[in-house]
Amino acid sequence: MMAPLDLTSALKEWHVAVQALTQGDTILLLRKGGIRETQGEFTIPHRQVWLFPTYEHQKPALLKPVYAHQVQPVESGWHPQNVTLTGWAQITDVLSLPKAIALQPLLPFHIWNETFVSDRLNWKPRSPLLGLLLRVHRLSTPHTLTYDSSYGGCRSWIDLQTSLSTEGSAAVLSNGEYQQRVDHIREIVASAKPDAIASEP
């Protein structure tokens, strides 16, 4: 069992995606970065992060039907007064996804539909679409924190106002099941682009 960590770094993601990750439905996120990313590019400054749920930009039309019905649209700028963190993740792999791979072969492995993937590929087409593979750990008792204005904005990474412990968390998937999914995804990506894989040492 991994020793507890004290983490302040958090990765912002749609609430519906955080739910899917902490329930073991998926291990894959697709990212190109937000408007306020450093130099406009998505980078990976942290490998162990809290999963910070967001609501404002969730769009049912970009999700597979099983996930679309879980989204309640909110007004622009809306955020909860209190944020509940249900889990954290270790980012084990960062994959550069060729268009042919992202549009079809990887579709069963994430929560979004083809429209979302196509939109991501076409936005800033010179920037690669990245696939993040996350080893997720779910807290037995979630952390609740007060929303702070520093958590807002179209960016992927934030620093929490206080450090929080991962104590009481457990991996959502067993070592074997997680590695099996990772190997499958890596094989799909490598079949099209052998140099597309950038795993953690």
Secondary structure as the mmCIF struct_conf table of DSSP 4:
data_model
#
loop_
_struct_conf.conf_type_id
_struct_conf.id
_struct_conf.beg_label_comp_id
_struct_conf.beg_label_asym_id
_struct_conf.beg_label_seq_id
_struct_conf.end_label_comp_id
_struct_conf.end_label_asym_id
_struct_conf.end_label_seq_id
HELX_LH_PP_P HELX_LH_PP_P1 MET A 2 PRO A 4
STRN STRN1 ASP A 6 TRP A 14
HELX_RH_AL_P HELX_RH_AL_P1 HIS A 15 THR A 22
TURN_TY1_P TURN_TY1_P1 GLN A 23 GLY A 24
BEND BEND1 ASP A 25 ASP A 25
STRN STRN2 LEU A 28 ARG A 31
TURN_TY1_P TURN_TY1_P2 ILE A 35 ARG A 36
BEND BEND2 GLU A 37 GLU A 37
HELX_RH_3T_P HELX_RH_3T_P1 THR A 38 GLY A 40
BEND BEND3 ARG A 47 ARG A 47
STRN STRN3 GLN A 48 THR A 54
TURN_TY1_P TURN_TY1_P3 GLU A 56 HIS A 57
HELX_RH_3T_P HELX_RH_3T_P2 PRO A 60 LEU A 62
STRN STRN4 LEU A 63 LEU A 63
HELX_RH_AL_P HELX_RH_AL_P2 PRO A 65 ALA A 68
TURN_TY1_P TURN_TY1_P4 HIS A 69 GLN A 70
TURN_TY1_P TURN_TY1_P5 SER A 76 GLY A 77
BEND BEND4 GLN A 81 GLN A 81
STRN STRN5 ASN A 82 LEU A 97
HELX_RH_AL_P HELX_RH_AL_P3 LYS A 99 LEU A 103
TURN_TY1_P TURN_TY1_P6 GLN A 104 LEU A 106
HELX_RH_3T_P HELX_RH_3T_P3 LEU A 107 PHE A 109
BEND BEND5 HIS A 110 ILE A 111
STRN STRN6 TRP A 112 TRP A 112
HELX_RH_AL_P HELX_RH_AL_P4 GLU A 114 ASN A 122
BEND BEND6 TRP A 123 LYS A 124
TURN_TY1_P TURN_TY1_P7 PRO A 125 ARG A 126
BEND BEND7 SER A 127 SER A 127
HELX_LH_PP_P HELX_LH_PP_P2 PRO A 128 PRO A 128
STRN STRN7 LEU A 129 THR A 146
HELX_RH_3T_P HELX_RH_3T_P4 SER A 149 TYR A 151
BEND BEND8 GLY A 153 CYS A 154
BEND BEND9 SER A 156 SER A 156
STRN STRN8 TRP A 157 SER A 165
TURN_TY1_P TURN_TY1_P8 GLU A 167 GLY A 168
STRN STRN9 SER A 169 ALA A 171
BEND BEND10 VAL A 172 LEU A 173
HELX_RH_AL_P HELX_RH_AL_P5 ASN A 175 ALA A 192
TURN_TY1_P TURN_TY1_P9 PRO A 194 ASP A 195
STRN STRN10 ILE A 197 SER A 199
#
